[in-house]
């Protein structure tokens, strides 16, 4: 019962490198998004739990703004690099 199937030899090293770069780009974007979500959640929690404390609300607002900025940068970098890889 031996298999007569041969491994695919039509993949070139260049195609494999492109796939590796594409996957690395996706992983990087997901890491940015994970960071962004954490910043947004932490900022929202500070604002919600410490609504009476002005420094906590300001800190929470800064974290929310930073989270939105990180998400924007992540999407921008992802799209730009994806276009370069094509």
The first five atom37 places (N, CA, C, CB, O) and aatype in JSON, in Angstrom:
{
  "aatype": [20, 20, 20, 20, 20, 20, 20, 20, 20, 20, 20, 20, 20, 20, 20, 20, 20, 20, 20, 20, 20, 20, 20, 20, 20, 20, 20, 20, 20, 20, 20, 20, 20, 20, 20, 20, 20, 20, 20, 20, 20, 20, 20, 20, 20, 20, 20, 20, 20, 20, 20, 20, 20, 20, 20, 20, 20, 20, 20, 20, 20, 20, 20, 20, 20, 20, 20, 20, 20, 20, 20, 20, 20, 20, 20, 20, 20, 20, 20, 20, 20, 20, 20, 20, 20, 20],
  "atom_mask": [
    [1, 1, 1, 1, 1],
    [1, 1, 1, 1, 1],
    [1, 1, 1, 1, 1],
    [1, 1, 1, 1, 1],
    [1, 1, 1, 1, 1],
    [1, 1, 1, 1, 1],
    [1, 1, 1, 1, 1],
    [1, 1, 1, 1, 1],
    [1, 1, 1, 1, 1],
    [1, 1, 1, 1, 1],
    [1, 1, 1, 1, 1],
    [1, 1, 1, 1, 1],
    [1, 1, 1, 1, 1],
    [1, 1, 1, 1, 1],
    [1, 1, 1, 1, 1],
    [1, 1, 1, 1, 1],
    [1, 1, 1, 1, 1],
    [1, 1, 1, 1, 1],
    [1, 1, 1, 1, 1],
    [1, 1, 1, 1, 1],
    [1, 1, 1, 1, 1],
    [1, 1, 1, 1, 1],
    [1, 1, 1, 1, 1],
    [1, 1, 1, 1, 1],
    [1, 1, 1, 1, 1],
    [1, 1, 1, 1, 1],
    [1, 1, 1, 1, 1],
    [1, 1, 1, 1, 1],
    [1, 1, 1, 1, 1],
    [1, 1, 1, 1, 1],
    [1, 1, 1, 1, 1],
    [1, 1, 1, 1, 1],
    [1, 1, 1, 1, 1],
    [1, 1, 1, 1, 1],
    [1, 1, 1, 1, 1],
    [1, 1, 1, 1, 1],
    [1, 1, 1, 1, 1],
    [1, 1, 1, 1, 1],
    [1, 1, 1, 1, 1],
    [1, 1, 1, 1, 1],
    [1, 1, 1, 1, 1],
    [1, 1, 1, 1, 1],
    [1, 1, 1, 1, 1],
    [1, 1, 1, 1, 1],
    [1, 1, 1, 1, 1],
    [1, 1, 1, 1, 1],
    [1, 1, 1, 1, 1],
    [1, 1, 1, 1, 1],
    [1, 1, 1, 1, 1],
    [1, 1, 1, 1, 1],
    [1, 1, 1, 1, 1],
    [1, 1, 1, 1, 1],
    [1, 1, 1, 1, 1],
    [1, 1, 1, 1, 1],
    [1, 1, 1, 1, 1],
    [1, 1, 1, 1, 1],
    [1, 1, 1, 1, 1],
    [1, 1, 1, 1, 1],
    [1, 1, 1, 1, 1],
    [1, 1, 1, 1, 1],
    [1, 1, 1, 1, 1],
    [1, 1, 1, 1, 1],
    [1, 1, 1, 1, 1],
    [1, 1, 1, 1, 1],
    [1, 1, 1, 1, 1],
    [1, 1, 1, 1, 1],
    [1, 1, 1, 1, 1],
    [1, 1, 1, 1, 1],
    [1, 1, 1, 1, 1],
    [1, 1, 1, 1, 1],
    [1, 1, 1, 1, 1],
    [1, 1, 1, 1, 1],
    [1, 1, 1, 1, 1],
    [1, 1, 1, 1, 1],
    [1, 1, 1, 1, 1],
    [1, 1, 1, 1, 1],
    [1, 1, 1, 1, 1],
    [1, 1, 1, 1, 1],
    [1, 1, 1, 1, 1],
    [1, 1, 1, 1, 1],
    [1, 1, 1, 1, 1],
    [1, 1, 1, 1, 1],
    [1, 1, 1, 1, 1],
    [1, 1, 1, 1, 1],
    [1, 1, 1, 1, 1],
    [1, 1, 1, 1, 1]
  ],
  "atom_positions": [
    [[0.81, -1.19, 0.0], [0.0, 0.0, 0.0], [0.86, 1.25, 0.0], [-0.93, 0.0, 1.19], [0.56, 2.19, 0.74]],
    [[1.87, 1.3, -0.76], [2.7, 2.49, -0.82], [2.03, 3.53, -1.7], [4.11, 2.16, -1.34], [1.36, 3.22, -2.68]],
    [[2.25, 4.73, -1.33], [1.64, 5.82, -2.06], [2.55, 6.22, -3.23], [1.38, 7.03, -1.13], [3.76, 6.34, -3.07]],
    [[1.94, 6.41, -4.38], [2.7, 6.81, -5.57], [2.72, 8.32, -5.73], [2.12, 6.15, -6.81], [3.23, 8.83, -6.73]],
    [[2.17, 9.03, -4.77], [2.13, 10.48, -4.87], [3.51, 11.05, -4.57], [1.07, 11.07, -3.92], [4.18, 10.65, -3.62]],
    [[3.91, 11.98, -5.39], [5.18, 12.66, -5.19], [4.91, 14.04, -4.59], [5.97, 12.79, -6.54], [3.86, 14.63, -4.85]],
    [[5.83, 14.54, -3.78], [5.63, 15.89, -3.23], [5.64, 16.91, -4.35], [6.73, 16.23, -2.19], [6.28, 16.73, -5.39]],
    [[4.91, 17.99, -4.13], [4.84, 19.05, -5.15], [6.19, 19.71, -5.31], [3.77, 20.1, -4.78], [6.77, 20.18, -4.33]],
    [[6.68, 19.74, -6.51], [7.97, 20.35, -6.8], [7.8, 21.67, -7.55], [8.84, 19.4, -7.61], [8.78, 22.33, -7.9]],
    [[6.54, 22.06, -7.8], [6.32, 23.26, -8.61], [6.41, 24.56, -7.8], [4.98, 23.17, -9.28], [6.37, 25.64, -8.38]],
    [[6.52, 24.46, -6.49], [6.69, 25.66, -5.68], [8.15, 26.09, -5.71], [6.22, 25.41, -4.23], [9.05, 25.32, -5.37]],
    [[8.36, 27.3, -6.1], [9.73, 27.81, -6.13], [10.04, 28.49, -4.81], [9.93, 28.8, -7.31], [9.14, 28.8, -4.03]],
    [[11.31, 28.7, -4.57], [11.71, 29.38, -3.35], [11.14, 30.79, -3.27], [13.23, 29.42, -3.25], [10.83, 31.27, -2.19]],
    [[11.01, 31.45, -4.41], [10.45, 32.8, -4.44], [8.99, 32.79, -4.0], [10.58, 33.41, -5.85], [8.57, 33.65, -3.23]],
    [[8.23, 31.82, -4.47], [6.82, 31.72, -4.07], [6.7, 31.42, -2.58], [6.1, 30.63, -4.88], [5.84, 31.97, -1.89]],
    [[7.56, 30.57, -2.08], [7.54, 30.26, -0.65], [7.92, 31.48, 0.18], [8.48, 29.1, -0.34], [7.34, 31.72, 1.24]],
    [[8.88, 32.25, -0.28], [9.28, 33.46, 0.43], [8.15, 34.48, 0.44], [10.55, 34.07, -0.21], [7.93, 35.15, 1.45]],
    [[7.44, 34.6, -0.68], [6.3, 35.53, -0.73], [5.21, 35.11, 0.25], [5.73, 35.6, -2.16], [4.62, 35.94, 0.93]],
    [[4.95, 33.82, 0.32], [3.95, 33.32, 1.27], [4.39, 33.59, 2.7], [3.71, 31.81, 1.06], [3.58, 33.99, 3.54]],
    [[5.65, 33.38, 2.99], [6.16, 33.63, 4.33], [6.04, 35.11, 4.7], [7.64, 33.17, 4.44], [5.66, 35.44, 5.82]],
    [[6.35, 35.98, 3.75], [6.24, 37.42, 4.0], [4.79, 37.85, 4.19], [6.88, 38.21, 2.86], [4.49, 38.69, 5.03]],
    [[3.91, 37.27, 3.4], [2.48, 37.59, 3.52], [1.96, 37.19, 4.9], [1.66, 36.89, 2.41], [1.24, 37.95, 5.54]],
    [[2.33, 36.0, 5.34], [1.89, 35.53, 6.65], [2.5, 36.35, 7.77], [2.25, 34.06, 6.83], [1.85, 36.61, 8.78]],
    [[3.75, 36.76, 7.61], [4.4, 37.61, 8.62], [3.69, 38.96, 8.7], [5.91, 37.8, 8.3], [3.53, 39.52, 9.79]],
    [[3.28, 39.48, 7.56], [2.55, 40.75, 7.54], [1.23, 40.62, 8.3], [2.29, 41.21, 6.08], [0.85, 41.51, 9.07]],
    [[0.53, 39.51, 8.1], [-0.73, 39.29, 8.8], [-0.51, 39.15, 10.31], [-1.43, 38.03, 8.25], [-1.27, 39.7, 11.11]],
    [[0.54, 38.43, 10.7], [0.84, 38.27, 12.13], [1.16, 39.61, 12.77], [2.01, 37.31, 12.33], [0.74, 39.88, 13.89]],
    [[1.91, 40.44, 12.06], [2.25, 41.76, 12.59], [1.01, 42.61, 12.76], [3.26, 42.46, 11.67], [0.85, 43.28, 13.77]],
    [[0.12, 42.58, 11.77], [-1.12, 43.35, 11.86], [-1.96, 42.87, 13.04], [-1.91, 43.24, 10.57], [-2.52, 43.68, 13.77]],
    [[-2.04, 41.57, 13.22], [-2.81, 41.03, 14.34], [-2.2, 41.43, 15.69], [-2.9, 39.52, 14.24], [-2.93, 41.68, 16.64]],
    [[-0.89, 41.49, 15.77], [-0.24, 41.92, 17.01], [-0.56, 43.39, 17.3], [1.29, 41.71, 16.92], [-0.84, 43.76, 18.44]],
    [[-0.51, 44.22, 16.26], [-0.89, 45.61, 16.42], [-2.34, 45.72, 16.9], [-0.71, 46.37, 15.1], [-2.64, 46.5, 17.8]],
    [[-3.24, 44.95, 16.29], [-4.65, 45.01, 16.65], [-4.87, 44.53, 18.08], [-5.49, 44.17, 15.68], [-5.7, 45.09, 18.81]],
    [[-4.16, 43.52, 18.49], [-4.26, 43.02, 19.86], [-3.84, 44.12, 20.84], [-3.38, 41.75, 20.06], [-4.49, 44.33, 21.87]],
    [[-2.78, 44.82, 20.52], [-2.32, 45.93, 21.36], [-3.36, 47.05, 21.37], [-0.97, 46.46, 20.86], [-3.65, 47.62, 22.42]],
    [[-3.91, 47.35, 20.22], [-4.92, 48.4, 20.11], [-6.16, 48.07, 20.95], [-5.32, 48.59, 18.65], [-6.68, 48.93, 21.66]],
    [[-6.62, 46.85, 20.87], [-7.8, 46.44, 21.65], [-7.51, 46.54, 23.14], [-8.22, 45.0, 21.29], [-8.37, 46.97, 23.91]],
    [[-6.32, 46.16, 23.55], [-5.96, 46.24, 24.97], [-5.92, 47.7, 25.44], [-4.59, 45.58, 25.21], [-6.4, 48.01, 26.53]],
    [[-5.37, 48.59, 24.62], [-5.34, 50.01, 24.98], [-6.76, 50.58, 25.07], [-4.52, 50.8, 23.97], [-7.08, 51.31, 26.0]],
    [[-7.6, 50.24, 24.11], [-8.98, 50.71, 24.12], [-9.74, 50.2, 25.34], [-9.7, 50.28, 22.85], [-10.47, 50.95, 25.99]],
    [[-9.57, 48.92, 25.65], [-10.27, 48.33, 26.79], [-9.79, 48.94, 28.11], [-10.08, 46.8, 26.8], [-10.59, 49.22, 29.0]],
    [[-8.49, 49.13, 28.24], [-7.95, 49.71, 29.47], [-8.41, 51.16, 29.63], [-6.41, 49.64, 29.46], [-8.8, 51.57, 30.72]],
    [[-8.37, 51.91, 28.55], [-8.84, 53.3, 28.61], [-10.31, 53.39, 28.94], [-8.57, 54.0, 27.3], [-10.72, 54.21, 29.77]],
    [[-11.12, 52.55, 28.31], [-12.55, 52.55, 28.6], [-12.85, 52.14, 30.04], [-13.27, 51.62, 27.66], [-13.75, 52.69, 30.67]],
    [[-12.09, 51.2, 30.55], [-12.27, 50.76, 31.93], [-11.92, 51.89, 32.9], [-11.41, 49.52, 32.21], [-12.63, 52.12, 33.88]],
    [[-10.82, 52.59, 32.64], [-10.44, 53.71, 33.5], [-11.53, 54.78, 33.51], [-9.11, 54.32, 33.04], [-11.9, 55.3, 34.57]],
    [[-12.04, 55.09, 32.34], [-13.08, 56.12, 32.23], [-14.35, 55.68, 32.97], [-13.4, 56.41, 30.75], [-14.97, 56.47, 33.68]],
    [[-14.72, 54.43, 32.79], [-15.96, 53.93, 33.4], [-15.85, 53.77, 34.92], [-16.34, 52.6, 32.77], [-16.77, 54.16, 35.64]],
    [[-14.76, 53.21, 35.4], [-14.64, 52.92, 36.83], [-14.28, 54.15, 37.67], [-13.6, 51.86, 37.04], [-14.71, 54.27, 38.82]],
    [[-13.51, 55.06, 37.09], [-13.05, 56.22, 37.85], [-13.56, 57.52, 37.23], [-11.51, 56.24, 37.93], [-12.79, 58.45, 36.99]],
    [[-14.86, 57.57, 36.97], [-15.46, 58.72, 36.31], [-15.33, 60.0, 37.13], [-16.91, 58.44, 36.01], [-15.35, 61.09, 36.57]],
    [[-15.2, 59.88, 38.44], [-15.1, 61.06, 39.3], [-13.69, 61.61, 39.37], [-15.58, 60.72, 40.71], [-13.49, 62.76, 39.76]],
    [[-12.71, 60.82, 38.99], [-11.31, 61.23, 39.07], [-10.84, 61.8, 37.73], [-10.42, 60.04, 39.49], [-10.74, 61.07, 36.73]],
    [[-10.57, 63.1, 37.71], [-10.15, 63.74, 36.46], [-8.87, 63.14, 35.88], [-9.95, 65.23, 36.7], [-8.81, 62.91, 34.67]],
    [[-7.83, 62.87, 36.7], [-6.62, 62.28, 36.11], [-6.87, 60.91, 35.47], [-5.54, 62.15, 37.18], [-6.29, 60.58, 34.44]],
    [[-7.74, 60.11, 36.1], [-8.03, 58.79, 35.54], [-8.8, 58.91, 34.23], [-8.84, 57.94, 36.54], [-8.55, 58.15, 33.29]],
    [[-9.72, 59.86, 34.16], [-10.49, 60.06, 32.92], [-9.57, 60.57, 31.81], [-11.66, 61.07, 33.16], [-9.68, 60.13, 30.66]],
    [[-8.68, 61.48, 32.16], [-7.73, 61.99, 31.15], [-6.82, 60.86, 30.68], [-6.89, 63.16, 31.74], [-6.58, 60.7, 29.49]],
    [[-6.32, 60.08, 31.62], [-5.47, 58.93, 31.26], [-6.22, 57.93, 30.4], [-4.94, 58.24, 32.51], [-5.67, 57.39, 29.44]],
    [[-7.48, 57.68, 30.76], [-8.3, 56.75, 29.96], [-8.53, 57.28, 28.56], [-9.65, 56.52, 30.65], [-8.47, 56.52, 27.59]],
    [[-8.79, 58.58, 28.45], [-9.0, 59.18, 27.12], [-7.72, 59.1, 26.29], [-9.45, 60.65, 27.26], [-7.77, 58.85, 25.08]],
    [[-6.57, 59.31, 26.94], [-5.3, 59.19, 26.22], [-5.08, 57.76, 25.73], [-4.13, 59.63, 27.11], [-4.59, 57.54, 24.62]],
    [[-5.42, 56.79, 26.57], [-5.27, 55.39, 26.16], [-6.21, 55.04, 25.01], [-5.54, 54.46, 27.35], [-5.82, 54.32, 24.09]],
    [[-7.44, 55.54, 25.06], [-8.39, 55.28, 23.96], [-7.86, 55.9, 22.67], [-9.8, 55.84, 24.3], [-7.9, 55.27, 21.62]],
    [[-7.38, 57.14, 22.76], [-6.82, 57.79, 21.57], [-5.61, 57.05, 21.02], [-6.44, 59.23, 21.89], [-5.46, 56.89, 19.81]],
    [[-4.75, 56.61, 21.93], [-3.58, 55.84, 21.5], [-3.99, 54.53, 20.85], [-2.65, 55.57, 22.7], [-3.39, 54.11, 19.86]],
    [[-5.01, 53.88, 21.41], [-5.5, 52.63, 20.83], [-6.03, 52.83, 19.42], [-6.59, 52.04, 21.71], [-5.78, 52.01, 18.54]],
    [[-6.76, 53.91, 19.2], [-7.27, 54.2, 17.85], [-6.12, 54.51, 16.89], [-8.27, 55.37, 17.88], [-6.14, 54.11, 15.73]],
    [[-5.12, 55.24, 17.39], [-3.96, 55.55, 16.56], [-3.21, 54.28, 16.17], [-3.02, 56.5, 17.3], [-2.83, 54.12, 15.01]],
    [[-3.01, 53.38, 17.12], [-2.3, 52.12, 16.84], [-3.08, 51.29, 15.82], [-2.1, 51.3, 18.14], [-2.48, 50.69, 14.92]],
    [[-4.4, 51.24, 15.94], [-5.22, 50.49, 14.97], [-5.1, 51.1, 13.58], [-6.7, 50.48, 15.41], [-5.01, 50.37, 12.59]],
    [[-5.09, 52.42, 13.49], [-4.96, 53.1, 12.2], [-3.6, 52.8, 11.57], [-5.15, 54.62, 12.36], [-3.51, 52.5, 10.38]],
    [[-2.55, 52.89, 12.37], [-1.2, 52.59, 11.87], [-1.11, 51.14, 11.41], [-0.14, 52.88, 12.96], [-0.5, 50.84, 10.38]],
    [[-1.72, 50.24, 12.17], [-1.69, 48.81, 11.81], [-2.34, 48.58, 10.45], [-2.39, 47.97, 12.89], [-1.77, 47.9, 9.6]],
    [[-3.51, 49.13, 10.26], [-4.19, 48.94, 8.98], [-3.43, 49.58, 7.83], [-5.6, 49.51, 9.03], [-3.33, 49.0, 6.75]],
    [[-2.89, 50.77, 8.07], [-2.14, 51.46, 7.03], [-0.9, 50.65, 6.63], [-1.73, 52.85, 7.51], [-0.64, 50.47, 5.44]],
    [[-0.14, 50.18, 7.63], [1.06, 49.38, 7.33], [0.71, 48.08, 6.63], [1.83, 49.09, 8.61], [1.4, 47.67, 5.7]],
    [[-0.37, 47.42, 7.09], [-0.78, 46.15, 6.51], [-1.13, 46.31, 5.03], [-1.97, 45.57, 7.28], [-0.65, 45.55, 4.18]],
    [[-1.95, 47.3, 4.72], [-2.37, 47.51, 3.33], [-1.19, 47.91, 2.46], [-3.47, 48.58, 3.26], [-1.05, 47.41, 1.35]],
    [[-0.35, 48.81, 2.97], [0.81, 49.26, 2.19], [1.75, 48.11, 1.86], [1.57, 50.35, 2.95], [2.2, 47.98, 0.72]],
    [[2.05, 47.26, 2.85], [2.97, 46.15, 2.62], [2.33, 45.08, 1.74], [3.41, 45.55, 3.95], [3.01, 44.46, 0.93]],
    [[1.02, 44.87, 1.91], [0.34, 43.88, 1.07], [0.4, 44.29, -0.39], [-1.13, 43.71, 1.51], [0.58, 43.44, -1.27]],
    [[0.25, 45.58, -0.65], [0.34, 46.06, -2.03], [1.75, 45.89, -2.58], [-0.08, 47.54, -2.12], [1.91, 45.56, -3.76]],
    [[2.77, 46.11, -1.75], [4.14, 45.92, -2.18], [4.45, 44.45, -2.47], [5.1, 46.45, -1.13], [5.22, 44.14, -3.38]],
    [[3.84, 43.55, -1.7], [4.13, 42.13, -1.87], [3.47, 41.56, -3.14], [3.64, 41.36, -0.64], [3.89, 40.51, -3.63]],
    [[2.49, 42.21, -3.64], [1.84, 41.73, -4.87], [2.65, 42.13, -6.02], [0.42, 42.26, -5.02], [2.3, 41.83, -7.16]]
  ]
}
